[in-house]
Amino acid sequence: MNWDKRVLVGVTGASGTVLAMRLLTALEGYDRHLIVSDGAKRVMKAETEFSMDDFRKVSEHLYDDSDLAAPISSGSFRFRSFAIIPCSNTTLARMASGMADTLITRVAAVSLKERRRMVLVPREMPLSTIYIENMLKISQAGAIVAPAMPGYYTKPKTVDDMINFVVSRVLDLMGIDNDVSGRWMDK
Ligand SMILES: Cc1cc2nc3c(=O)[nH]c(=O)nc-3n(C[C@H](O)[C@H](O)[C@H](O)COP(=O)(O)O)c2cc1C
């Protein structure tokens, strides 16, 4: 397996399940390894019509968040990048304190120790000091913190445009070439 084609995606219980679905769809052609937390399943039910079957269709490998023995939990498993989208404040706090008690937080801990590319997409408003401190800590440890904050310079007309803006920037940060959204001064 060409590990450069492997991407890992964690979905946690922050609002914005739709961001994960859009990202996974855009990653078609890559070897997609997906973990969905129990919190994410609750939020998915509350704010979308998606089911786990829909997520199965946009991933080549789907893991249970409690499966700490999954192949992706080892530092010997190589991959291009790992995104947690959306990233809840609970998962952020666990990662920032070094906990690795779920598959998502274990893969995050491994990504940090192996210096792999990890992109976190938190979604909360406003931010408490604790949330901000945890973002600072994880950023200093090597993760890229990319909050779900769309820009307005592309003149978005629909919610879809705003979703695509965030997903496009996340793909950029994962090292994935894409034209999901326009760019500043693009002709
Ligand atoms: C409908 C709903 C929306 C939520 N939205 C957010 C959110 O935007 N940001 C956040 O950090 N947590 C949010 N939460 C709380 C998390 O789901 C909760 O902290 C959960 O324990 C996260 O677990 P996980 O990180 O393992 O997925 C929301 C919960 C529900 C039920």
PDBQT file of the ligand as one rigid body, heavy atoms in Angstrom, charges set to zero:
ROOT
HETATM    1  C1  LIG A 201     -26.531  18.353  19.585  1.00  0.00    +0.000 C 
HETATM    2  C2  LIG A 201     -25.191  18.516  20.235  1.00  0.00    +0.000 A 
HETATM    3  C3  LIG A 201     -24.326  19.491  19.778  1.00  0.00    +0.000 A 
HETATM    4  C4  LIG A 201     -23.058  19.664  20.349  1.00  0.00    +0.000 A 
HETATM    5  N1  LIG A 201     -22.222  20.616  19.838  1.00  0.00    +0.000 NA
HETATM    6  C5  LIG A 201     -20.972  20.727  20.320  1.00  0.00    +0.000 A 
HETATM    7  C6  LIG A 201     -20.087  21.663  19.714  1.00  0.00    +0.000 A 
HETATM    8  O1  LIG A 201     -20.399  22.384  18.779  1.00  0.00    +0.000 OA
HETATM    9  N2  LIG A 201     -18.806  21.714  20.207  1.00  0.00    +0.000 N 
HETATM   10  C7  LIG A 201     -18.372  20.899  21.197  1.00  0.00    +0.000 A 
HETATM   11  O2  LIG A 201     -17.190  20.976  21.548  1.00  0.00    +0.000 OA
HETATM   12  N3  LIG A 201     -19.205  20.011  21.811  1.00  0.00    +0.000 NA
HETATM   13  C8  LIG A 201     -20.495  19.902  21.389  1.00  0.00    +0.000 A 
HETATM   14  N4  LIG A 201     -21.350  18.999  21.977  1.00  0.00    +0.000 N 
HETATM   15  C9  LIG A 201     -20.911  18.247  23.155  1.00  0.00    +0.000 C 
HETATM   16  C10 LIG A 201     -20.134  16.974  22.819  1.00  0.00    +0.000 C 
HETATM   17  O3  LIG A 201     -20.905  16.150  21.966  1.00  0.00    +0.000 OA
HETATM   18  C11 LIG A 201     -19.776  16.223  24.114  1.00  0.00    +0.000 C 
HETATM   19  O4  LIG A 201     -18.793  16.966  24.813  1.00  0.00    +0.000 OA
HETATM   20  C12 LIG A 201     -19.286  14.807  23.902  1.00  0.00    +0.000 C 
HETATM   21  O5  LIG A 201     -18.926  14.249  25.128  1.00  0.00    +0.000 OA
HETATM   22  C13 LIG A 201     -18.108  14.737  22.951  1.00  0.00    +0.000 C 
HETATM   23  O6  LIG A 201     -17.608  13.424  22.919  1.00  0.00    +0.000 OA
HETATM   24  P1  LIG A 201     -16.511  12.986  21.836  1.00  0.00    +0.000 P 
HETATM   25  O7  LIG A 201     -15.470  14.038  21.845  1.00  0.00    +0.000 OA
HETATM   26  O8  LIG A 201     -16.005  11.671  22.314  1.00  0.00    +0.000 OA
HETATM   27  O9  LIG A 201     -17.216  12.879  20.543  1.00  0.00    +0.000 OA
HETATM   28  C14 LIG A 201     -22.649  18.833  21.422  1.00  0.00    +0.000 A 
HETATM   29  C15 LIG A 201     -23.516  17.844  21.872  1.00  0.00    +0.000 A 
HETATM   30  C16 LIG A 201     -24.775  17.685  21.301  1.00  0.00    +0.000 A 
HETATM   31  C17 LIG A 201     -25.683  16.599  21.793  1.00  0.00    +0.000 C 
ENDROOT
TORSDOF 0
